[in-house]
Amino acid sequence: MNSRTKIFMGLRSVGVAVLIVSILAVVSKTATAIDINKGMALYSENCAACHGAKLEGQPNWREQLPSGRLPAPPHDASTRGDDFYETPPEAVWALMGVEKFSPTIWEPACGKGAISNVMIEAGYKFQLSDLRDRGAVNQDGELANVENFLNSKWRRNTKNQPAMDMVTNPPFKDANAFIAHAMREHRPRKIAMLLNMNAMCGTENADRNFWMDEHPPARIYIFSRRLPMMHRDGYEGPRSGSQMNTAWFIWELGKNGKYPSKPSEMHRLDWKEFVPETAEAGGDE
């Protein structure tokens, strides 16, 4: 087996979506023309035959084939939308089982309220915001504020008081920027973000280097059992099991008012241990 065949088989084994994300990551503010050309060539050689030269995917890609497989889906921006994937309640129950938060929490990517609704039932209060109005309301019936979090400004109640704690599941494509902006601009006492474990990997993203190398999370709770699948909003195809490894990443201000730079504590977490007796849990992933 030659090296090219090995590379192709490896791409198939981990999924072409990972390759797409890697290519898009190259096309950043710091990308050079050489980087972009390499990414385009890689996609053209290994992906375009199925996913299309313009990322359009194959016809009827939501319809299962006789073989049980699905046609190659599109990867263009119009199909992906705002990277809106609702957080399963199992993730939130587990988080509340291991961390405590301020009485009022800010959820800056609240979607339809998947995180806030669960935590409001537990007694927390929320201020909500999102890039789109998806109908989420807080405990007082107030609609979410529509804003781009990455353009949001300082929200301290007083000059010396940190902003309220923050809990969110940021959009995948903007996760590094979300984390860095929260820490630099808003500086909550505690931040909890649900992330793909791959968020820790890579060296070319300046925001990732900032939060991973300079101010790593105080604690990382890795789900030993994969969370129920988070399908993209509006997806109507067959439901599938999750292939994504996720974790809650927790940052907490030190007594000196800074996010520490010491190594992260790592914990394995089984979400099934935190499901309320009266609730119906998702699938066993």
C-alpha positions as CSV (number, residue, x, y, z in Angstrom):
1,M,0.0,0.0,0.0
2,N,1.6,3.3,-1.1
3,S,1.5,6.4,1.0
4,R,-1.2,8.1,-1.0
5,T,-3.5,5.1,-0.5
6,K,-2.8,5.1,3.2
7,I,-3.7,8.8,3.4
8,F,-6.9,8.3,1.6
9,M,-8.0,5.4,3.7
10,G,-7.1,7.4,6.8
11,L,-9.3,10.2,5.7
12,R,-12.2,7.9,5.2
13,S,-11.7,6.3,8.6
14,V,-11.9,9.6,10.5
15,G,-14.5,11.2,8.2
16,V,-14.3,13.7,5.5
17,A,-15.9,16.4,7.8
18,V,-12.7,16.6,9.8
19,L,-10.8,17.3,6.6
20,I,-13.2,20.0,5.7
21,V,-12.8,21.7,9.1
22,S,-9.0,21.5,8.7
23,I,-9.2,23.2,5.3
24,L,-11.4,25.9,6.6
25,A,-9.1,26.5,9.5
26,V,-6.3,27.2,7.1
27,V,-8.3,30.0,5.5
28,S,-8.0,32.4,8.4
29,K,-6.7,35.9,8.8
30,T,-3.1,34.6,9.0
31,A,-3.4,32.2,6.0
32,T,-1.0,32.7,3.1
33,A,-1.8,32.1,-0.6
34,I,0.3,29.0,-0.4
35,D,-1.8,27.7,2.6
36,I,-5.0,28.4,0.7
37,N,-3.8,26.7,-2.5
38,K,-2.7,23.6,-0.5
39,G,-6.1,23.3,1.2
40,M,-7.9,23.7,-2.2
41,A,-5.7,21.0,-3.8
42,L,-6.2,18.6,-0.8
43,Y,-10.0,19.0,-1.1
44,S,-9.9,18.7,-4.9
45,E,-7.9,15.5,-4.8
46,N,-9.7,13.7,-1.9
47,C,-13.2,15.2,-1.4
48,A,-14.6,17.0,-4.5
49,A,-15.5,13.8,-6.3
50,C,-18.3,13.1,-3.7
51,H,-18.8,16.4,-1.9
52,G,-18.7,18.6,-5.1
53,A,-16.3,21.1,-6.4
54,K,-18.4,23.8,-4.8
55,L,-19.1,21.9,-1.6
56,E,-22.7,21.2,-2.9
57,G,-22.7,17.5,-2.0
58,Q,-24.6,14.7,-3.8
59,P,-28.3,14.8,-4.8
60,N,-30.9,13.6,-2.2
61,W,-28.1,13.4,0.4
62,R,-30.7,13.0,3.3
63,E,-32.1,9.8,1.7
64,Q,-30.5,6.6,2.8
65,L,-29.1,4.4,0.1
66,P,-30.0,0.6,-0.2
67,S,-26.5,-0.1,1.3
68,G,-27.6,1.8,4.4
69,R,-25.1,4.6,3.8
70,L,-26.0,8.3,3.1
71,P,-24.8,10.2,0.0
72,A,-22.1,12.8,0.6
73,P,-23.7,15.9,2.3
74,P,-23.0,19.4,1.3
75,H,-20.5,21.5,3.3
76,D,-21.3,25.0,2.0
77,A,-22.2,27.9,4.3
78,S,-25.8,28.0,3.3
79,T,-26.4,24.5,4.5
80,R,-24.4,24.8,7.7
81,G,-26.1,28.0,8.7
82,D,-24.9,29.3,12.0
83,D,-23.5,26.0,13.4
84,F,-26.6,25.7,15.6
85,Y,-26.6,22.3,17.4
86,E,-28.8,22.1,20.5
87,T,-27.2,20.9,23.7
88,P,-28.6,17.6,25.1
89,P,-30.0,18.0,28.7
90,E,-27.7,15.1,29.7
91,A,-24.7,17.5,29.3
92,V,-26.3,20.1,31.5
93,W,-27.3,17.7,34.2
94,A,-23.8,16.5,34.4
95,L,-22.3,20.0,34.6
96,M,-24.6,21.0,37.5
97,G,-23.6,17.8,39.3
98,V,-19.9,18.8,39.4
99,E,-19.9,22.7,39.3
100,K,-21.7,25.5,41.0
101,F,-22.4,28.9,39.4
102,S,-23.4,32.4,40.3
103,P,-27.2,32.9,40.9
104,T,-27.5,34.6,37.5
105,I,-25.7,33.2,34.4
106,W,-25.1,34.6,30.9
107,E,-25.7,32.3,28.0
108,P,-24.3,34.1,24.9
109,A,-25.2,31.4,22.3
110,C,-28.5,30.4,23.9
111,G,-30.3,29.0,20.8
112,K,-33.7,27.9,21.8
113,G,-32.8,27.6,25.5
114,A,-31.4,24.1,25.7
115,I,-29.0,24.9,28.4
116,S,-30.8,27.7,30.2
117,N,-34.2,25.9,30.4
118,V,-32.6,23.0,32.3
119,M,-30.6,25.2,34.7
120,I,-33.6,27.5,35.3
121,E,-35.5,24.4,36.5
122,A,-32.7,23.9,39.0
123,G,-33.1,27.5,40.3
124,Y,-30.6,29.5,38.3
125,K,-31.5,32.8,36.6
126,F,-30.3,33.7,33.1
127,Q,-29.5,36.6,30.8
128,L,-29.8,35.3,27.2
129,S,-28.3,36.4,23.9
130,D,-27.7,34.8,20.5
131,L,-26.8,35.7,16.9
132,R,-30.4,35.0,15.9
133,D,-33.8,35.2,17.6
134,R,-34.8,31.6,18.1
135,G,-37.6,32.2,20.6
136,A,-35.6,31.5,23.8
137,V,-36.9,33.2,27.0
138,N,-35.5,33.4,30.5
139,Q,-37.1,32.8,33.9
140,D,-38.9,36.2,33.6
141,G,-40.2,35.6,30.1
142,E,-37.7,38.0,28.6
143,L,-36.6,37.3,25.0
144,A,-32.9,36.7,24.3
145,N,-31.0,39.8,23.2
146,V,-30.0,39.5,19.5
147,E,-26.3,40.2,19.1
148,N,-23.0,38.8,17.8
149,F,-21.2,37.8,20.9
150,L,-17.8,38.3,19.2
151,N,-18.7,42.0,18.9
152,S,-20.1,42.4,22.4
153,K,-18.5,44.7,25.0
154,W,-17.6,44.7,28.7
155,R,-20.5,43.8,31.0
156,R,-19.4,44.3,34.5
157,N,-22.1,45.5,37.0
158,T,-19.5,47.8,38.7
159,K,-15.9,48.6,38.0
160,N,-14.5,46.0,40.4
161,Q,-17.1,43.3,40.1
162,P,-16.6,40.5,37.5
163,A,-19.4,39.8,35.0
164,M,-21.8,37.0,35.8
165,D,-20.8,33.4,35.2
166,M,-21.0,32.2,31.7
167,V,-22.3,28.8,30.5
168,T,-22.6,28.0,26.7
169,N,-22.1,25.6,23.9
170,P,-20.4,27.9,21.3
171,P,-20.7,27.4,17.6
172,F,-18.0,24.9,16.5
173,K,-16.4,27.2,13.9
174,D,-16.1,30.1,16.3
175,A,-15.3,28.2,19.5
176,N,-11.7,29.5,19.9
177,A,-12.8,33.1,19.3
178,F,-15.7,32.7,21.7
179,I,-13.4,31.5,24.5
180,A,-10.7,34.2,23.9
181,H,-13.3,37.0,23.7
182,A,-15.0,35.9,26.9
183,M,-11.7,35.9,28.8
184,R,-10.3,39.1,27.3
185,E,-13.4,41.3,27.1
186,H,-15.9,40.0,29.8
187,R,-13.8,38.1,32.3
188,P,-16.5,36.1,34.0
189,R,-15.8,34.7,37.4
190,K,-16.4,31.2,35.9
191,I,-16.7,30.1,32.3
192,A,-18.1,26.7,31.3
193,M,-18.0,25.8,27.6
194,L,-19.1,22.5,26.0
195,L,-16.4,21.7,23.4
196,N,-15.2,19.0,21.1
197,M,-12.1,17.4,22.5
198,N,-10.3,18.4,19.3
199,A,-10.5,22.0,20.5
200,M,-7.3,21.4,22.4
201,C,-5.3,20.5,19.3
202,G,-3.5,22.7,16.9
203,T,-0.9,25.5,17.0
204,E,-1.9,27.9,14.2
205,N,-4.9,29.5,15.8
206,A,-3.8,32.5,18.0
207,D,-7.0,32.4,20.0
208,R,-6.6,28.7,20.8
209,N,-2.9,29.3,21.8
210,F,-4.1,32.1,24.1
211,W,-6.7,30.0,26.0
212,M,-4.9,26.6,25.9
213,D,-1.2,27.7,26.5
214,E,-1.5,31.0,28.4
215,H,-4.7,30.4,30.4
216,P,-5.6,26.7,30.2
217,P,-8.9,25.6,31.8
218,A,-8.9,25.0,35.5
219,R,-10.8,21.8,35.0
220,I,-11.8,19.6,32.0
221,Y,-14.7,17.1,32.4
222,I,-14.4,14.5,29.7
223,F,-17.5,12.5,28.9
224,S,-16.5,8.9,29.1
225,R,-19.8,8.0,27.5
226,R,-20.5,10.0,24.3
227,L,-23.4,12.4,24.6
228,P,-26.5,11.8,22.6
229,M,-26.1,13.0,19.0
230,M,-26.4,16.7,18.5
231,H,-27.9,17.1,15.0
232,R,-27.8,20.5,13.2
233,D,-30.9,22.6,13.6
234,G,-33.3,21.9,10.6
235,Y,-31.7,18.5,9.8
236,E,-34.4,16.0,8.8
237,G,-32.3,13.0,7.8
238,P,-31.9,9.7,9.6
239,R,-30.8,10.0,13.2
240,S,-27.4,8.5,14.0
241,G,-25.3,7.8,17.0
242,S,-22.7,10.3,18.1
243,Q,-19.1,9.9,17.0
244,M,-17.9,13.1,18.8
245,N,-15.9,13.1,22.0
246,T,-16.9,16.2,24.1
247,A,-16.0,17.7,27.4
248,W,-16.9,20.7,29.6
249,F,-14.1,23.1,29.8
250,I,-14.1,25.3,33.0
251,W,-12.1,28.5,33.6
252,E,-12.2,30.3,37.0
253,L,-10.7,33.6,38.0
254,G,-8.1,33.3,40.7
255,K,-8.0,35.5,43.9
256,N,-5.7,37.9,42.0
257,G,-8.4,38.5,39.4
258,K,-6.6,36.6,36.7
259,Y,-7.2,33.3,35.0
260,P,-4.4,30.9,36.2
261,S,-1.8,29.5,33.9
262,K,-1.3,26.2,35.8
263,P,-2.1,22.8,34.1
264,S,-5.7,21.7,33.9
265,E,-7.2,19.1,36.1
266,M,-8.7,16.3,34.0
267,H,-11.8,14.3,35.1
268,R,-13.8,11.6,33.4
269,L,-17.5,11.9,33.7
270,D,-20.4,9.5,32.8
271,W,-23.5,11.6,32.1
272,K,-25.8,8.7,32.9
273,E,-24.9,9.1,36.6
274,F,-26.5,12.6,36.7
275,V,-29.8,12.0,34.8
276,P,-32.7,12.7,37.2
277,E,-34.9,9.8,38.0
278,T,-37.9,11.5,36.5
279,A,-36.2,12.3,33.2
280,E,-35.8,10.2,30.1
281,A,-32.2,10.0,29.0
282,G,-30.9,9.8,25.5
283,G,-29.3,6.9,23.8
284,D,-26.3,5.0,25.1
285,E,-23.5,6.3,23.0
